[in-house]
Amino acid sequence: MFQAPRYDEGTIADVLPGALTALGVPGLSDRLGLTARLPDVRRVAVLLVDGMGWGQLPAMARFGPTVADTLAGRLGTAGYTTCGFPSTTPTSLVSLNTGAAPGAHGVLGFYSLVPGTDTVISHIQWRDDPEPARWSPVPSVYAAAAAAGLNTVVVSRPEYVGSGLTTVTSTGARYLPAVGVDELAAGMLAALKDGPGPSLVYGYHPELDKAGHNHGLTSPQWEHAAAEVDRLLTVLVEGLPDDAALLVTADHGQRDIPLHRRIDLHGDPELCEGVRHVAGEPRVRYLHTAPGAADDLVAVWRARFDHAIWAGTREEAIATGWYGPVVADHAARIGDVVLVCRDDWALLASRTDAPTIAPMIAMHGSLTPVEMQIPLLVYRG
């Protein structure tokens, strides 16, 4: 079963516009209804926990009292929305910070082919080629916030400074480097209290996602990472000023992928006949093909793997609405053939994948509810 993004009702792209609307910034939408939930708020902190899907919260509650109290209705309010598609970090971070759906902002996967070239870029390693403002032309929401007189701060890892992704998502805000839970919490709270307000502070925590990828969602390492997230939430909630609110969300969920549910598309010549470049990631692949090869390749995948994979052409994938409206200049970044994994299947590309991909235990990127549904937790000072 697939969970399509809820663009009409509000997705990750509507979190910051809604928060800014609650703070009085004009001209933005509030599909998530945050203005009504945040009366008299003059400061908002938004925390994104990478990999903390809505479906992961019950497991996290076993290791954290703050998450447990939230789910039980004793602290704050808990609800969920969806990310966009693909359910992957670069796509979601750009949606969050620009307020735009993937088809509009153009970051359409973890790996993308630069059209007209033989270059496949990783969006987490990308710096200045392609030039960020041209590759993803939708400006971040921080420009509108600054124009309205808000103090805007991004608190995130120091190694992300200067990356293309950071340029796209953080331009217009002051960037405050922080390492680990304690520095992140201290930096967010200090920025939130800096000046009389109004202010918007965004913080990013990557460790839960890393633990899932490297060790799986039932591992001691993931449990430790979950407990650290709870500790982060506790410090932030307890430190909120009286006129402040904390919103907590995520970029996607995760699911463990069994070894016997992994298909190597390079392991059978028929599965990659006519393929020139492979992009995307294991849960959603983009196959860029030689002219005329796409339809035959789609037919092969449907005949052999329809139980495990949704297969379609670029045009069919765009027509589903999963990306939102796709800007014409961005369409060629989507593969001639799009393969979306059902259930707990994954697609490896042994000839071209980075060596870190095959060993991953938990993955994301597809349209299953556990990957697509993300929390929206609201706490008041």
C-alpha positions as CSV (number, residue, x, y, z in Angstrom):
1,M,0.0,0.0,0.0
2,F,1.3,3.4,-1.0
3,Q,0.7,6.7,1.0
4,A,0.7,9.6,-1.4
5,P,1.9,13.0,-0.2
6,R,-0.9,15.1,1.3
7,Y,-0.1,18.3,-0.6
8,D,-3.6,19.6,-0.4
9,E,-3.8,19.1,3.4
10,G,-0.3,20.1,4.2
11,T,3.1,18.3,4.2
12,I,6.6,18.9,5.5
13,A,6.7,21.9,3.1
14,D,4.0,23.6,5.2
15,V,5.6,23.5,8.6
16,L,7.8,26.6,8.3
17,P,5.3,28.7,6.3
18,G,2.7,27.8,9.0
19,A,5.0,28.7,11.8
20,L,5.9,32.0,10.2
21,T,2.2,32.8,9.6
22,A,1.6,32.3,13.3
23,L,4.5,34.8,13.9
24,G,2.8,37.4,11.7
25,V,4.7,37.0,8.5
26,P,2.3,37.9,5.7
27,G,1.8,36.2,2.3
28,L,2.4,32.5,3.3
29,S,0.0,29.6,3.6
30,D,-1.0,27.8,6.8
31,R,-2.4,24.5,5.5
32,L,-1.5,22.7,8.8
33,G,-3.5,25.2,10.9
34,L,-0.6,26.3,13.1
35,T,-1.8,29.8,13.6
36,A,-4.8,28.6,15.6
37,R,-2.6,26.2,17.6
38,L,0.0,28.9,18.5
39,P,-1.9,31.9,19.8
40,D,0.3,34.7,21.4
41,V,3.5,32.9,20.4
42,R,6.4,35.2,19.5
43,R,9.2,32.7,19.2
44,V,9.1,29.3,17.4
45,A,11.7,26.6,17.4
46,V,11.4,23.8,14.8
47,L,13.4,20.7,15.3
48,L,13.8,18.1,12.5
49,V,14.9,14.7,13.7
50,D,16.2,12.8,10.7
51,G,14.6,9.4,10.3
52,M,12.0,9.8,13.1
53,G,8.9,8.6,11.2
54,W,5.5,8.7,12.9
55,G,5.6,4.9,12.9
56,Q,8.9,4.9,14.9
57,L,7.5,6.9,17.9
58,P,5.9,4.0,19.8
59,A,9.2,2.2,19.8
60,M,11.0,5.4,20.9
61,A,8.5,5.8,23.7
62,R,10.0,2.7,25.4
63,F,13.3,4.5,25.8
64,G,12.1,8.1,26.4
65,P,9.6,9.6,28.9
66,T,9.1,12.7,26.9
67,V,8.0,10.9,23.8
68,A,5.9,8.5,25.9
69,D,4.2,11.4,27.7
70,T,3.5,13.1,24.3
71,L,1.9,10.1,22.7
72,A,-0.2,9.6,25.9
73,G,-1.5,13.1,25.7
74,R,0.2,14.3,28.9
75,L,2.6,16.7,27.2
76,G,2.1,18.8,24.1
77,T,0.1,17.5,21.2
78,A,1.0,14.8,18.8
79,G,-0.2,14.4,15.2
80,Y,1.3,13.5,11.8
81,T,1.5,14.7,8.2
82,T,3.5,13.4,5.3
83,C,6.8,14.2,3.6
84,G,7.0,14.7,-0.2
85,F,8.3,12.1,-2.6
86,P,10.8,10.6,-2.6
87,S,10.8,10.2,1.1
88,T,14.5,11.0,1.4
89,T,16.6,13.6,3.3
90,P,17.7,16.0,0.6
91,T,14.2,16.2,-0.9
92,S,12.5,16.8,2.4
93,L,15.0,19.3,3.8
94,V,14.6,21.5,0.7
95,S,10.8,21.2,1.0
96,L,10.9,22.1,4.6
97,N,13.1,25.2,4.2
98,T,11.6,26.5,1.0
99,G,7.9,25.6,1.5
100,A,7.8,24.0,-1.9
101,A,6.9,20.5,-3.2
102,P,9.7,18.5,-4.8
103,G,8.5,19.1,-8.4
104,A,8.8,22.8,-7.8
105,H,12.2,22.9,-6.0
106,G,13.9,20.3,-8.2
107,V,15.8,18.2,-5.6
108,L,14.1,15.0,-6.7
109,G,16.1,12.3,-5.1
110,F,19.2,11.4,-3.1
111,Y,21.2,10.9,-6.4
112,S,20.3,12.8,-9.5
113,L,21.6,12.8,-13.0
114,V,22.5,16.3,-14.2
115,P,20.6,16.4,-17.5
116,G,22.7,16.7,-20.6
117,T,25.7,15.3,-18.8
118,D,27.1,11.9,-17.6
119,T,27.3,13.3,-14.0
120,V,25.2,11.8,-11.2
121,I,25.4,13.9,-8.1
122,S,24.9,13.1,-4.5
123,H,22.8,15.9,-2.9
124,I,24.5,15.4,0.4
125,Q,28.0,15.8,-1.1
126,W,27.1,18.5,-3.7
127,R,28.7,21.9,-3.3
128,D,28.7,24.4,-6.1
129,D,28.3,22.3,-9.3
130,P,25.6,22.6,-10.4
131,E,25.2,26.1,-9.0
132,P,22.7,25.9,-6.1
133,A,20.5,28.8,-7.0
134,R,20.0,27.5,-10.5
135,W,19.7,23.8,-9.6
136,S,17.0,24.6,-6.9
137,P,15.7,28.0,-7.7
138,V,13.0,28.4,-5.0
139,P,14.3,30.7,-2.2
140,S,14.3,29.6,1.4
141,V,11.5,31.0,3.7
142,Y,14.1,32.8,5.7
143,A,14.2,35.7,3.3
144,A,10.5,36.4,3.8
145,A,11.1,36.0,7.6
146,A,13.9,38.5,7.6
147,A,11.9,40.9,5.5
148,A,9.2,40.8,8.2
149,G,11.8,41.6,10.9
150,L,12.2,38.1,12.4
151,N,15.5,36.9,13.8
152,T,16.1,33.6,12.0
153,V,18.8,31.1,13.0
154,V,19.7,27.6,11.7
155,V,21.5,25.3,14.1
156,S,23.1,22.3,12.5
157,R,26.4,20.4,12.0
158,P,29.5,22.4,11.2
159,E,30.5,20.1,8.3
160,Y,27.4,21.1,6.4
161,V,28.6,24.7,6.0
162,G,29.2,25.6,2.4
163,S,27.4,22.6,0.9
164,G,24.9,23.1,-2.0
165,L,22.2,21.7,0.2
166,T,22.9,24.1,3.0
167,T,23.1,27.0,0.6
168,V,19.7,26.2,-0.8
169,T,18.1,25.6,2.6
170,S,19.7,28.2,4.9
171,T,20.3,31.4,2.8
172,G,18.8,34.3,4.7
173,A,19.3,32.8,8.2
174,R,22.3,33.0,10.6
175,Y,24.0,29.6,10.7
176,L,25.1,28.3,14.1
177,P,27.3,25.2,14.1
178,A,26.6,22.6,16.8
179,V,27.7,19.0,17.4
180,G,25.7,16.6,19.5
181,V,22.6,16.8,21.5
182,D,23.9,19.2,24.2
183,E,25.3,21.8,21.7
184,L,22.2,21.6,19.5
185,A,19.8,22.1,22.5
186,A,22.0,24.9,23.9
187,G,22.3,26.6,20.5
188,M,18.6,26.4,19.7
189,L,17.5,27.8,23.1
190,A,20.1,30.6,23.1
191,A,19.0,31.7,19.6
192,L,15.4,31.5,20.6
193,K,16.0,33.8,23.6
194,D,18.3,36.2,21.7
195,G,16.4,39.5,21.6
196,P,12.8,40.5,22.3
197,G,11.5,38.4,19.4
198,P,9.8,37.5,17.2
199,S,12.2,34.8,16.1
200,L,12.4,31.5,14.3
201,V,15.0,28.9,15.1
202,Y,15.5,25.7,13.1
203,G,17.6,22.8,14.3
204,Y,18.6,19.5,12.7
205,H,19.6,16.2,14.4
206,P,20.9,13.4,12.1
207,E,21.9,10.6,14.5
208,L,18.7,8.5,14.7
209,D,18.7,8.1,10.9
210,K,22.4,7.0,10.9
211,A,21.7,4.4,13.6
212,G,18.9,3.0,11.6
213,H,20.9,2.8,8.4
214,N,23.9,1.3,10.0
215,H,22.4,-1.0,12.6
216,G,18.7,-1.4,12.1
217,L,15.6,-0.3,14.0
218,T,15.8,-3.1,16.6
219,S,19.5,-2.6,17.5
220,P,20.9,-1.3,20.8
221,Q,22.5,1.5,18.7
222,W,19.1,2.7,17.5
223,E,17.7,2.4,21.0
224,H,20.5,4.6,22.3
225,A,20.0,7.1,19.5
226,A,16.3,7.2,20.4
227,A,17.0,7.8,24.0
228,E,19.3,10.7,23.0
229,V,16.5,12.2,20.9
230,D,14.2,12.0,23.9
231,R,16.9,13.8,26.0
232,L,17.1,16.5,23.4
233,L,13.3,17.0,23.4
234,T,13.3,17.1,27.2
235,V,15.9,19.9,27.4
236,L,14.2,21.9,24.7
237,V,10.7,21.6,26.1
238,E,11.9,22.5,29.6
239,G,13.9,25.4,28.3
240,L,11.2,27.1,26.2
241,P,10.4,30.7,27.1
242,D,6.8,31.5,28.1
243,D,6.1,33.1,24.7
244,A,7.6,30.3,22.7
245,A,6.6,27.0,21.0
246,L,8.5,24.0,19.8
247,L,7.5,22.1,16.7
248,V,9.1,18.7,16.1
249,T,9.0,16.9,12.8
250,A,11.1,14.6,10.6
251,D,12.1,14.2,7.0
252,H,10.9,10.6,6.6
253,G,10.5,7.3,8.4
254,Q,12.6,4.1,8.0
255,R,12.0,0.4,7.6
256,D,14.4,-2.5,7.9
257,I,15.0,-4.3,4.6
258,P,15.6,-8.1,4.8
259,L,18.5,-9.4,2.7
260,H,16.3,-11.8,0.7
261,R,14.1,-8.8,-0.4
262,R,17.0,-7.0,-2.3
263,I,17.1,-7.1,-6.1
264,D,20.4,-6.3,-7.8
265,L,19.4,-4.6,-11.1
266,H,22.9,-5.2,-12.4
267,G,22.6,-8.9,-11.5
268,D,20.5,-9.6,-14.6
269,P,21.2,-8.0,-18.0
270,E,17.5,-8.0,-18.9
271,L,16.8,-5.7,-15.9
272,C,19.2,-3.0,-17.1
273,E,18.9,-3.3,-20.9
274,G,19.5,0.1,-22.5
275,V,20.3,1.8,-19.1
276,R,22.9,4.5,-19.4
277,H,22.8,5.9,-15.8
278,V,21.3,4.8,-12.5
279,A,20.2,7.4,-9.9
280,G,17.8,7.6,-7.0
281,E,18.4,5.2,-4.1
282,P,17.5,1.6,-3.2
283,R,13.8,2.3,-2.4
284,V,13.2,4.4,-5.5
285,R,15.4,4.1,-8.6
286,Y,15.7,6.3,-11.7
287,L,16.9,4.6,-14.8
288,H,18.1,6.9,-17.5
289,T,18.0,5.0,-20.7
290,A,19.1,5.1,-24.4
291,P,16.4,6.6,-26.7
292,G,13.5,4.2,-27.2
293,A,14.5,1.7,-24.5
294,A,12.2,3.0,-21.7
295,D,8.9,1.3,-22.7
296,D,10.5,-2.2,-23.2
297,L,12.3,-1.9,-19.9
298,V,9.1,-0.9,-18.0
299,A,7.4,-4.0,-19.5
300,V,10.2,-6.2,-18.3
301,W,10.0,-4.9,-14.7
302,R,6.2,-5.2,-14.7
303,A,6.2,-8.7,-16.0
304,R,8.8,-10.0,-13.5
305,F,8.5,-7.9,-10.4
306,D,5.1,-6.3,-10.2
307,H,4.6,-7.9,-6.8
308,A,7.6,-6.0,-5.5
309,I,8.1,-2.9,-7.7
310,W,5.9,-0.2,-9.2
311,A,7.4,0.5,-12.6
312,G,6.5,3.3,-14.9
313,T,7.9,5.9,-17.4
314,R,8.8,9.4,-16.3
315,E,5.5,10.7,-17.7
316,E,3.5,8.1,-15.8
317,A,5.4,8.9,-12.6
318,I,4.8,12.6,-13.0
319,A,1.1,12.0,-13.7
320,T,0.6,10.3,-10.3
321,G,1.1,13.7,-8.6
322,W,3.6,12.2,-6.2
323,Y,6.1,15.1,-6.8
324,G,3.4,17.8,-6.9
325,P,3.5,19.9,-10.1
326,V,6.8,19.4,-11.8
327,V,8.6,22.4,-13.4
328,A,9.5,21.6,-17.0
329,D,13.2,22.3,-16.4
330,H,13.2,19.6,-13.6
331,A,11.4,16.8,-15.4
332,A,14.6,15.3,-17.0
333,R,16.1,14.8,-13.5
334,I,13.5,12.0,-13.1
335,G,14.5,8.8,-14.8
336,D,13.1,7.6,-18.2
337,V,12.1,4.6,-16.0
338,V,11.0,5.0,-12.4
339,L,11.0,2.0,-10.1
340,V,9.3,2.4,-6.7
341,C,9.6,-0.4,-4.1
342,R,6.5,-1.9,-2.5
343,D,6.5,-3.3,1.0
344,D,10.0,-4.1,2.2
345,W,11.8,-4.6,-1.1
346,A,14.9,-2.7,-2.2
347,L,16.8,-2.2,-5.5
348,L,20.6,-2.4,-5.4
349,A,22.9,-1.3,-8.3
350,S,26.1,-3.2,-7.6
351,R,28.1,-1.6,-10.4
352,T,27.5,2.0,-9.5
353,D,26.3,2.2,-5.8
354,A,28.6,3.6,-3.3
355,P,30.1,0.9,-1.0
356,T,28.0,2.3,1.9
357,I,24.7,1.4,0.4
358,A,24.5,-2.4,0.2
359,P,25.3,-2.8,3.9
360,M,22.4,-0.6,5.0
361,I,19.8,-2.3,7.2
362,A,17.1,0.4,7.4
363,M,16.2,2.3,4.3
364,H,13.6,4.9,3.0
365,G,12.6,6.7,-0.1
366,S,9.5,4.9,-1.2
367,L,5.8,5.6,-0.6
368,T,4.9,3.1,2.2
369,P,3.1,4.7,5.2
370,V,6.0,4.0,7.6
371,E,8.4,6.0,5.3
372,M,5.9,8.8,4.3
373,Q,4.2,9.6,7.6
374,I,6.1,12.1,9.8
375,P,5.2,13.5,13.2
376,L,4.2,17.0,14.0
377,L,4.6,17.5,17.7
378,V,3.7,20.8,19.3
379,Y,4.9,22.0,22.7
380,R,4.2,25.4,24.4
381,G,6.4,27.2,26.8
